Amino acid sequence: MAMRSAREPLGRAARLWLCVAAFVAGVHAHASAQTANVPADPDLASPPLHGRALASWRSAFELIRRGAPEYLAALEQIERRGGEQRIALGHVLPSANGRLGFTRELLTTRRSYGTGVVEIEPQNLWSSSASFAVPLIDLAAWRALGTADRMRALAREEFDDVRRTLALRVVDAIFAAVLAQRLAEADRTALRSALERQLLTQQMEQLGRGSSLDVDRTEHDALQARAQLLAQDELLLRRREELGSLLGTASALTPTLALDLAPMAAAIAAVCRPTPELDQRADVVAARRRVELAARAVDSVAFQALPSVLLASRVGWDHSQVYGARGASWDIQALLNVPIWDGGARYGERRALRAEQRAALIELKQVRIRAALSVVQAARSVRLAEATHGLHTSAHAVARRLDERTRAAYSQGRGTGLDLLKAAEALREAERQRWVSELELARSHAAALLSHADCRF
């Protein structure tokens, strides 16, 4: 009888624990089934393709060549320098001019001859002439021609630098648009999770296992997630429009190209080859050319004081209708021009040009420093991006496990809605950081390739 009385309380306790476990399991199953059925929400749908699609890196470089305003402006600068070079060449080549004139007199002319007066009717006068000039000695003009040649070379070198920097800016714009798209997708996932948590707390409250405070917290979190999603969608549209504007189109461009390192590096290597030395980078070469031109401008002031010799010839012919007079003329002349005194203008010009020469040397030093730092920093950014990407990937995995376990614990009656929100916030931030680090890794590799590249497209 004693053994039987001892077993009865033990059996009742076991049955009680089984009932509690079955109730908790039922609540957990009911809540899980309900949270899987989040009501349809228009903000959860992916936005449609905005503007045109940018499907490959080759297409991106082709769009730069065809429509990028900075690219086309740099090309026109080369053409302008070519025109100035042709003007300078014209100043050292022979020149020829022709003139044909016709004059109709309107008044009668009276002339006295002895005791009589002769009236001359209005007449027609014809005249023609041709002139030819050859600059025999003009060292200042030849000096200007050499300067124009170097100015055109400078325009080409600046165009090379524009291509490199523009390629880097387009790559950055593409990654910015893709990052905005990935973050919008992450915010969409975060909104779905926030709605699931809100539904979970509502169901737990209905089953008597939750509180209205948890419901309010999750509702507030869902509203914040929705607001962040709307802001990110607007940022996504702006990034696509900025990419289109950079490539010279009013419509937005949506990058759909592959961001894997191998295809991206191959596409960049097809149009940009690495320079063997830093001093061969386009911006450094252009800065050296500007120093050369500044020194040449200082020396060119002295050429303005040199004499010049011009050989000219003129042939003329005149015809008068009344008297039938015909006259022909032909002359040849040599002109020697000797600058003597200009009031000190050349001295002032030389002083100003020497200051520009010193400024050009300072700028060359700064360009070299910036170029060296950009290469070093680009290589360091690659290493940093690789390290941080691994860390953020691990942190994302931990945050996801934490969120899953927190949800499971809450559905079983352990924990509060505050625990849910903290875990969700950590997962949301980890998701964003993972996308940022992944794209920053690819972007840093592209920047490292372009930091010392010579682009031809």
SULTA-V161462 format. One record per residue. N is the residue number from 1. RES is the residue in three letters. NEAR is the number of other ideal C-beta (glycine too) atoms within 8 Angstrom. Layout:
N;RES;NEAR
N;RES;NEAR
This chain:
1;MET;4
2;ALA;5
3;MET;6
4;ARG;7
5;SER;8
6;ALA;8
7;ARG;8
8;GLU;8
9;PRO;8
10;LEU;8
11;GLY;8
12;ARG;8
13;ALA;8
14;ALA;8
15;ARG;8
16;LEU;8
17;TRP;8
18;LEU;8
19;CYS;8
20;VAL;8
21;ALA;8
22;ALA;8
23;PHE;8
24;VAL;10
25;ALA;8
26;GLY;8
27;VAL;14
28;HIS;11
29;ALA;8
30;HIS;10
31;ALA;13
32;SER;9
33;ALA;8
34;GLN;10
35;THR;12
36;ALA;7
37;ASN;6
38;VAL;11
39;PRO;5
40;ALA;5
41;ASP;8
42;PRO;5
43;ASP;9
44;LEU;9
45;ALA;5
46;SER;5
47;PRO;7
48;PRO;4
49;LEU;5
50;HIS;9
51;GLY;10
52;ARG;9
53;ALA;8
54;LEU;14
55;ALA;6
56;SER;9
57;TRP;10
58;ARG;8
59;SER;10
60;ALA;13
61;PHE;13
62;GLU;9
63;LEU;14
64;ILE;15
65;ARG;8
66;ARG;7
67;GLY;9
68;ALA;14
69;PRO;7
70;GLU;8
71;TYR;12
72;LEU;10
73;ALA;8
74;ALA;13
75;LEU;9
76;GLU;8
77;GLN;11
78;ILE;12
79;GLU;8
80;ARG;9
81;ARG;13
82;GLY;9
83;GLY;8
84;GLU;11
85;GLN;13
86;ARG;8
87;ILE;9
88;ALA;13
89;LEU;10
90;GLY;8
91;HIS;11
92;VAL;10
93;LEU;6
94;PRO;7
95;SER;7
96;ALA;8
97;ASN;6
98;GLY;8
99;ARG;9
100;LEU;6
101;GLY;8
102;PHE;8
103;THR;8
104;ARG;7
105;GLU;9
106;LEU;4
107;LEU;5
108;THR;7
109;THR;7
110;ARG;8
111;ARG;7
112;SER;7
113;TYR;6
114;GLY;4
115;THR;2
116;GLY;6
117;VAL;7
118;VAL;8
119;GLU;7
120;ILE;9
121;GLU;6
122;PRO;7
123;GLN;9
124;ASN;8
125;LEU;13
126;TRP;9
127;SER;13
128;SER;10
129;SER;10
130;ALA;11
131;SER;12
132;PHE;10
133;ALA;11
134;VAL;8
135;PRO;13
136;LEU;8
137;ILE;7
138;ASP;12
139;LEU;9
140;ALA;11
141;ALA;12
142;TRP;9
143;ARG;11
144;ALA;11
145;LEU;13
146;GLY;9
147;THR;13
148;ALA;14
149;ASP;9
150;ARG;12
151;MET;12
152;ARG;13
153;ALA;9
154;LEU;13
155;ALA;13
156;ARG;9
157;GLU;12
158;GLU;12
159;PHE;12
160;ASP;13
161;ASP;12
162;VAL;11
163;ARG;15
164;ARG;16
165;THR;9
166;LEU;12
167;ALA;17
168;LEU;11
169;ARG;9
170;VAL;15
171;VAL;13
172;ASP;10
173;ALA;12
174;ILE;13
175;PHE;13
176;ALA;11
177;ALA;16
178;VAL;11
179;LEU;12
180;ALA;14
181;GLN;11
182;ARG;10
183;LEU;13
184;ALA;14
185;GLU;9
186;ALA;12
187;ASP;12
188;ARG;12
189;THR;9
190;ALA;15
191;LEU;15
192;ARG;10
193;SER;13
194;ALA;15
195;LEU;12
196;GLU;11
197;ARG;17
198;GLN;13
199;LEU;11
200;LEU;16
201;THR;15
202;GLN;10
203;GLN;13
204;MET;14
205;GLU;13
206;GLN;6
207;LEU;10
208;GLY;5
209;ARG;7
210;GLY;12
211;SER;8
212;SER;6
213;LEU;7
214;ASP;15
215;VAL;14
216;ASP;8
217;ARG;13
218;THR;16
219;GLU;9
220;HIS;8
221;ASP;13
222;ALA;13
223;LEU;8
224;GLN;9
225;ALA;14
226;ARG;11
227;ALA;8
228;GLN;10
229;LEU;14
230;LEU;9
231;ALA;8
232;GLN;12
233;ASP;10
234;GLU;8
235;LEU;10
236;LEU;15
237;LEU;10
238;ARG;9
239;ARG;13
240;ARG;15
241;GLU;10
242;GLU;11
243;LEU;17
244;GLY;14
245;SER;9
246;LEU;10
247;LEU;13
248;GLY;10
249;THR;10
250;ALA;4
251;SER;7
252;ALA;11
253;LEU;15
254;THR;13
255;PRO;11
256;THR;6
257;LEU;11
258;ALA;6
259;LEU;8
260;ASP;7
261;LEU;7
262;ALA;6
263;PRO;9
264;MET;14
265;ALA;11
266;ALA;8
267;ALA;12
268;ILE;15
269;ALA;9
270;ALA;7
271;VAL;10
272;CYS;15
273;ARG;7
274;PRO;8
275;THR;10
276;PRO;4
277;GLU;5
278;LEU;11
279;ASP;8
280;GLN;9
281;ARG;13
282;ALA;12
283;ASP;12
284;VAL;14
285;VAL;12
286;ALA;13
287;ALA;13
288;ARG;10
289;ARG;12
290;ARG;12
291;VAL;12
292;GLU;9
293;LEU;13
294;ALA;14
295;ALA;9
296;ARG;11
297;ALA;12
298;VAL;11
299;ASP;9
300;SER;12
301;VAL;12
302;ALA;7
303;PHE;10
304;GLN;9
305;ALA;7
306;LEU;9
307;PRO;8
308;SER;12
309;VAL;12
310;LEU;12
311;LEU;12
312;ALA;12
313;SER;11
314;ARG;12
315;VAL;10
316;GLY;12
317;TRP;11
318;ASP;11
319;HIS;11
320;SER;10
321;GLN;7
322;VAL;7
323;TYR;4
324;GLY;7
325;ALA;7
326;ARG;8
327;GLY;8
328;ALA;8
329;SER;8
330;TRP;8
331;ASP;6
332;ILE;8
333;GLN;7
334;ALA;9
335;LEU;8
336;LEU;7
337;ASN;8
338;VAL;5
339;PRO;9
340;ILE;3
341;TRP;4
342;ASP;6
343;GLY;4
344;GLY;6
345;ALA;7
346;ARG;10
347;TYR;7
348;GLY;8
349;GLU;9
350;ARG;10
351;ARG;8
352;ALA;8
353;LEU;12
354;ARG;9
355;ALA;8
356;GLU;10
357;GLN;13
358;ARG;8
359;ALA;9
360;ALA;13
361;LEU;10
362;ILE;8
363;GLU;10
364;LEU;13
365;LYS;8
366;GLN;8
367;VAL;11
368;ARG;12
369;ILE;8
370;ARG;9
371;ALA;13
372;ALA;9
373;LEU;8
374;SER;9
375;VAL;11
376;VAL;8
377;GLN;8
378;ALA;12
379;ALA;9
380;ARG;8
381;SER;11
382;VAL;12
383;ARG;8
384;LEU;9
385;ALA;14
386;GLU;9
387;ALA;8
388;THR;10
389;HIS;12
390;GLY;8
391;LEU;9
392;HIS;13
393;THR;10
394;SER;8
395;ALA;11
396;HIS;13
397;ALA;8
398;VAL;9
399;ALA;14
400;ARG;10
401;ARG;8
402;LEU;11
403;ASP;13
404;GLU;8
405;ARG;8
406;THR;13
407;ARG;12
408;ALA;9
409;ALA;10
410;TYR;15
411;SER;12
412;GLN;9
413;GLY;7
414;ARG;5
415;GLY;7
416;THR;8
417;GLY;15
418;LEU;8
419;ASP;11
420;LEU;18
421;LEU;12
422;LYS;9
423;ALA;13
424;ALA;14
425;GLU;8
426;ALA;11
427;LEU;15
428;ARG;12
429;GLU;9
430;ALA;14
431;GLU;13
432;ARG;10
433;GLN;11
434;ARG;12
435;TRP;12
436;VAL;11
437;SER;14
438;GLU;9
439;LEU;13
440;GLU;11
441;LEU;12
442;ALA;13
443;ARG;12
444;SER;13
445;HIS;13
446;ALA;14
447;ALA;13
448;ALA;11
449;LEU;12
450;LEU;13
451;SER;9
452;HIS;8
453;ALA;13
454;ASP;12
455;CYS;11
456;ARG;7
457;PHE;10
